[in-house]
């Protein structure tokens, strides 16, 4: 293998491994946040008020739930979820479990895997794939040199 191809493979391996390190660090940050949130969150029963449709990528519609719940002092909150899906996961009137911090009930989340752990999983997978590609390139370089 010529030196130019070898150099390009080394650069690509470095880029992929660097992307892996960054993605895995971001995943760890989101995991830590989600873990702390679920560990310290208060739980309440909530009700879906409506689903809000917003344009997503590739001309697909993304559906975001709007829900209400009451905190320990019986104050009512209406929250627009920041987590949406291409297929509506809820309909108006559905009862859901809500997680919220006592000091920040307006930032409540519906207790579901996607809303709470989704970012950690996505960045974790991206990091793992990047790491595998980078290590694969390094292995190919080593194999070609022998």
VENKAGI-V718236 format. One record per residue. N is the residue number from 1. RES is the residue in three letters. PHI is phi in degrees with one decimal (999 if undefined). PSI is psi in degrees with one decimal (none if undefined). Layout:
n res phi psi
N RES PHI PSI
N RES PHI PSI
This chain:
n res phi psi
1 UNK 999 137.4
2 UNK -78.0 163.9
3 UNK -64.2 -32.7
4 UNK -66.2 -47.0
5 UNK -63.2 -39.7
6 UNK -63.8 -43.0
7 UNK -64.0 -41.6
8 UNK -64.8 -37.9
9 UNK -66.5 -39.0
10 UNK -65.0 -41.3
11 UNK -63.4 -45.8
12 UNK -62.0 -42.5
13 UNK -61.9 -42.9
14 UNK -62.7 -42.7
15 UNK -63.3 -47.6
16 UNK -63.0 -42.4
17 UNK -68.5 -37.4
18 UNK -63.0 -43.8
19 UNK -61.6 -37.6
20 UNK -63.5 -45.7
21 UNK -61.2 -45.2
22 UNK -64.3 -48.2
23 UNK -61.2 -42.2
24 UNK -68.6 -34.4
25 UNK -66.6 -41.5
26 UNK -64.7 -42.4
27 UNK -59.1 -43.6
28 UNK -62.4 -40.5
29 UNK -60.7 -49.4
30 UNK -66.1 -36.6
31 UNK -62.6 -46.8
32 UNK -60.4 -43.1
33 UNK -62.9 -47.3
34 UNK -64.6 -41.0
35 UNK -62.2 -48.7
36 UNK -63.5 -40.1
37 UNK -61.4 -50.1
38 UNK -68.8 -31.1
39 UNK -71.2 -34.8
40 UNK -105.8 -5.8
41 UNK -70.9 147.9
42 UNK -88.9 154.3
43 UNK -114.3 145.5
44 UNK -147.2 159.7
45 UNK -88.9 130.5
46 UNK -124.1 169.3
47 UNK -131.8 134.1
48 UNK -71.8 127.5
49 UNK -90.9 -45.6
50 UNK -165.2 169.1
51 UNK -111.1 129.9
52 UNK -99.8 129.2
53 UNK -95.5 131.9
54 UNK -135.1 147.6
55 UNK -67.6 137.3
56 UNK -112.7 -164.7
57 UNK -73.9 156.2
58 UNK 57.8 35.6
59 UNK 59.8 21.3
60 UNK -93.3 147.5
61 UNK -88.1 137.5
62 UNK -111.8 134.8
63 UNK -106.8 124.0
64 UNK -113.4 127.5
65 UNK -77.0 144.0
66 UNK -113.1 126.3
67 UNK -133.7 159.5
68 UNK -123.6 153.4
69 UNK -158.4 167.4
70 UNK -116.1 138.2
71 UNK -83.4 -173.2
72 UNK -62.2 -25.9
73 UNK -92.6 12.3
74 UNK 65.9 20.4
75 UNK -79.2 135.5
76 UNK -90.6 135.7
77 UNK -123.8 143.0
78 UNK -116.9 124.9
79 UNK -124.8 133.0
80 UNK -90.6 114.2
81 UNK -64.8 144.0
82 UNK -92.1 0.6
83 UNK -113.3 118.7
84 UNK -123.8 169.0
85 UNK -139.1 157.9
86 UNK -67.8 -29.2
87 UNK -111.7 129.5
88 UNK -57.7 125.1
89 UNK -87.1 -16.9
90 UNK -137.7 169.0
91 UNK -135.7 159.3
92 UNK -53.7 133.1
93 UNK 98.9 -15.3
94 UNK -63.2 140.1
95 UNK -94.3 132.4
96 UNK -131.1 157.1
97 UNK -87.1 130.7
98 UNK -114.8 139.0
99 UNK -111.4 135.5
100 UNK -151.8 156.1
101 UNK -90.7 138.6
102 UNK -57.7 -35.4
103 UNK -84.2 -6.4
104 UNK -149.7 60.7
105 UNK -65.6 -22.5
106 UNK -69.3 -13.6
107 UNK -102.1 29.5
108 UNK -64.8 157.9
109 UNK -131.0 148.3
110 UNK -71.1 136.9
111 UNK -76.2 92.2
112 UNK -146.1 153.7
113 UNK -57.8 -45.9
114 UNK -60.5 -47.2
115 UNK -67.3 -37.1
116 UNK -93.8 -43.3
117 UNK -106.0 -5.8
118 UNK -54.8 -48.0
119 UNK -64.5 -39.7
120 UNK -62.7 -41.4
121 UNK -67.1 -45.0
122 UNK -62.0 -49.2
123 UNK -67.9 -32.9
124 UNK -63.6 -45.3
125 UNK -64.9 -43.3
126 UNK -60.2 -42.5
127 UNK -64.7 -42.4
128 UNK -64.2 -43.5
129 UNK -65.2 -44.8
130 UNK -60.7 -41.3
131 UNK -63.5 -43.5
132 UNK -62.7 -41.6
133 UNK -64.6 -46.7
134 UNK -60.6 -45.5
135 UNK -66.5 -35.3
136 UNK -62.5 -41.3
137 UNK -65.0 -42.2
138 UNK -62.4 -39.4
139 UNK -64.6 -42.1
140 UNK -63.5 -39.2
141 UNK -62.5 -47.2
142 UNK -62.6 -42.7
143 UNK -63.4 -39.9
144 UNK -70.4 -29.6
145 UNK -75.7 -20.9
146 UNK -89.1 none
